[in-house]
Amino acid sequence: MTAEYHVHGAVAVVTLNNPPVNGLGLATRTAAVAGIQRALADDAVKAIVITGAGKAFSGGADIKEFNSPKALAEPSLHTLIATAESATKPVVAAIHTVCMGGGLELSLGCHYRVAMPGAQIALPEVKLGLLPGAGGTQRLPRVLGLEMALNMIVSGTPVASDKLAGTALFDQVFAADADLLASAIAFAEQIADVRPLPKVRERKVDYPNHEAFLQFSRNTVKAMAGPFPAPLECVETVAASVTMKFEDGMKFERERFMHLIQTTESKALRHAFFAERVASKVPDVPADTPVRAIRQAAVVGAGMMGGGIAMNFLNAGIPVKLLETKQEALDKGLATIRKNYESTLKKGKLTQEKLDQRMALVSGTLSYDDIADADIVVEAVFEEMGVKEAVFRQLDAVMKPGAILATNTSTLDVDRIAGFTGRPQDVIGTHFFSPANVMKLLEIVRGAQTGKDVLATALALSKKLKKTGVVSGVCDGFIGNRMIEQYSRQAGFLLEEGALPEQVDKAAEQFGWAMGPFRMADLAGNDIGWAIRKRRYVEKPEISYSRTADLLCEMGRYGQKTGAGWYDYKPGDRKAYANPEVDAMIVAHSAELGITRRKISDQEIVERLVYALVNEAANILEEGIALRASDIDMVYLTGYGFPLFRGGPMFYADTVGLPNVLAAIDKYARGHHGAAWKPAPLLVRLAGEGKGFNG
């Protein structure tokens, strides 16, 4: 039953019932229209109340029907709204908890709206690269005024219903302890005989000198919207509520909505929206898999990474014990956590009370025995297998049965680490990205013997920690770092062949990356990449690398932490300044290799960087290291700064067309470092079949 119908005296109640947020899918729309029509046909019914079951009035469109024919099938959302608006008996929307998107547009089609305080009111379509397409841009300004409505629509940010009390959006906001349904029925009885029935569409938007305000809004929004067209389209459609008749404004809104839904930027945002939701689904781990309780945590290592990981638990209200080998290191780690929170406090993003609560949850120790009762322990020590082995043998000896033993390794073999214990089923990789208390990605590495309940627990924990958890199989570098290695190899080869760090970074950043490869390396620390390459030289001597980055490290230029890397840095200034000595070293190295430097186009730079990611990702996908192409996109959108408007490397490759990607790879395979380009079999196969990674 997607919408229920009950009569209370002279009031019919139509209750949307499509869990979890009463999405307005085809079945729900059909049942709601039938309910309104049934009430209109019943002479005993004098008024109609529309409300939502469970924890929402309505969250809007049913995401299960997104991009499917059902989304536009009749009765459409427009038809449902028209049915309510044209009803000959008063229709009252009784709003609670969540009223967003199409749910808010439906309520605006009703004659009256009543609400509980604290209900989240929003038109968030802009976050999917769209604009409200069922009258939201035309009706909301008529009840909230031009300025407030425009701010809500352009930002997509929810506003609490009680903050909108006193506007024409709500006829009444009830007390917090009121019974919504009983109060709404009583309200409906009071206005049952009022005629004519008020319609939002008949209201005027009155804003003095609206031309100047709208032009100011266009200029402001254009500056902040970047590559996304939807925010500016929102301004133009809201402007129509002032400058056009209602029907003309509705037609204009529909035209702009249909335009936006076809844009690559909107498709990319919608892809990311669904990719994030599907990432937590693992085919052989059912949703009802029991999870282990995580009431207290421990972190081994109080360095920058360990401290950041500890903060995630503290932010979620989970007590943490921080383990170090030396008191000085422990004190420094605890002090850094406090300093980070105090910085957030100064910015007004944290209260003193919250700071005190979080710091009260963390304690330090120098003894493994003190962490024995933790439900999960995350190892965050130096990235070297011998160090990891010592830690995990200790953890195996002291941790209680059923404790999850997690490693924060970014490249090492999780199965080998699990083998250092007598409980490999309890071992899992939890690769936090730096800074761990900021970055959204959590790469969850499933070992060969990792228990299904341990994996389910890690995925549930990622949500509690407000992370995007993406599952990876075991391989060198997992998903993200295995791919970034190929990206970094190409960046190094580009330097040898004729580019300089500034040009490569500029080309990557113009493509949309948050940071180019050399600025990123300086931020992460060039010595980290150096250590990984030294291991690669021994383990995989057949793979060629540019030695330019090694020469940089031999100069002692490790990046921002030393004030010098690919670029120079000034104290308190993170801006990257080109260094002539580094550029000269790069040119001299090309000469030593006998390479004649050439002019390299920005297009070649971008293609080589991005297609190196795509090609390696295709191997990762075929090997089953990643479950799906969209998981790879989530890794890069949330962990590596890949441009959101391009949807992730796999989505971008689909947009370009896999035959075009393959043709470019074939071209670069004939170049100076052609051995680095071996087309992935999956890429070749899909390109030949005219398919994409994402179906």
Beta strands, then each sheet from edge to edge (+ up, - down):
strand 1: 3-8
strand 2: 11-16
strand 3: 47-52
strand 4: 91-95
strand 5: 98-100
strand 6: 112-115
strand 7: 120-122
strand 8: 159-160
strand 9: 172-173
strand 10: 297-300
strand 11: 320-323
strand 12: 362-365
strand 13: 376-379
strand 14: 404-407
strand 15: 427-432
strand 16: 441-445
strand 17: 468-472
strand 18: 567-570
strand 19: 573-578
sheet 1: 1+ 2- 3- 4- 6- 9-
sheet 2: 5+ 7+ 8-
sheet 3: 12+ 11+ 10+ 13+ 14+ 15+ 16- 17-
sheet 4: 18+ 19-
end
